[in-house]
Amino acid sequence: ALSQKTPSSLTIQYVMCEADEKVAQLVRFLEAHHKEHKIIVYFMTCSLVDYFAAALRRLAPLKRCKVRALHGKMKQAAREATLEAFSALPAGVLL
């Protein structure tokens, strides 16, 4: 039987906030951590992933942030390429 272990370097963080604070909290978090860590951010829908991928790439504080979008409506080859590109990065954000 295969056993799978969670990497010891993996941490899960979350912030409790009001709905109207979510975007600002996300931007602040990514500003503070995107240069030295790999970050995965989960969204409820594929369209939110696409929206935030486009929006985050345009924000001045995150212009150099390596943002990758990955969701179920993408073709399999595109999903695999995105995951491979994210895996190769020393730091970045996967939505």
N, C-alpha and C positions, 0 to 999 in steps of 0.2 A: 504494500500500500504506500502511496505517495503521501508524504507529510509536507505541509507548507508552513513556513515560519514567517512571521512579520519581521521585517528588518528592524534592528534595534535603533536605527537612525530615523525611523518613521515616527512622526508626531502628528497628532490631530489637534487642531485648534479651531475654536469657533468663538463668535462674539454674539451676545444677545443684544439686540437693538430694535428700535422701532422701524417699521417698514420704510419710512421716509429717510432713514439714516443708512440703509443698506449699501447703497452705491458709494457714498462717501467713506464708509467704514472699509469697504473692499478696496477702494483706491488707496487709502492710507496704509492698509495692511500690505498691499502689493508694493507700494513705494518703499516701505521699510524693509521688505524681505526679498524682492525679486532678483536682486543682484547676486545673492549668495546661496539661494535655495531653489529647489524645484518645488513648485506649488501646483496642486490640483484643486480647482474650484468647480463644484457641482452646481448645475442649474436644473430647474424643473422641466424645461422644454428645449428642443433643438433650436427653435427660433431665438430663445434667450442666449444660447451659446453663440450663435452667429452675431446677434446684436452686440453683446458684450465684447466679443473678439474685435469687431470693427471699432467700437467706442473706445476700448482701452488702448488700442494702438494709436489713437489720435490724441490722447491726453498728454500734454507736455511732460508731466513728471514720469510718464511710462513710455515715452517714445522709444527708448532703447530696450525696453522689456521684450523678451522673446515670448510672444503670446501665440499659442496654438489652439485651434478649435477642433474638437472631436465630438461627434454625435452619431446617433444611429441612422440618420437620413443620408449620411455620406456613403459613397460607394466603398466597398471593402478595401480596394486598393488605396484609396485616399485615406481611409482610417489607418491602415497599416503604415503608410508613408508618414502620416502625422505622428503616430506613436513612435516610430523609429527616429524621426527628427527630434522629438522631445527627449527621448531616451539618450540621444547623443549630446544634448546640451549639458553644460556644466550647471546652468541655472535657467529657470524660465517658468512659464505659467501654462498649464494645460486646462482648458475649459471644457 
